[in-house]
Amino acid sequence: MRPDAARVAAVIRIDAAWLATAPLDMRAGTDTALARVIATHEPSWVTGAAA
């Protein structure tokens, strides 16, 4: 095995990229951030449609 092979196996694979749709004050906290994510994506979770 090549010395580089172990390092290649440790690379993180990115399956999806999430982009912000609006600015969020980072001082708001995780609860507020989660509430905004749910409010944005909840209709697609309920109906099964893509956002």
Sequence and secondary structure as in RCSB ss.txt:
>XXXX:A:sequence
MRPDAARVAAVIRIDAAWLATAPLDMRAGTDTALARVIATHEPSWVTGAAA
>XXXX:A:secstr
  TTHHHHHT          SS   GGG HHHHHHHHHHHHHHHHHH    
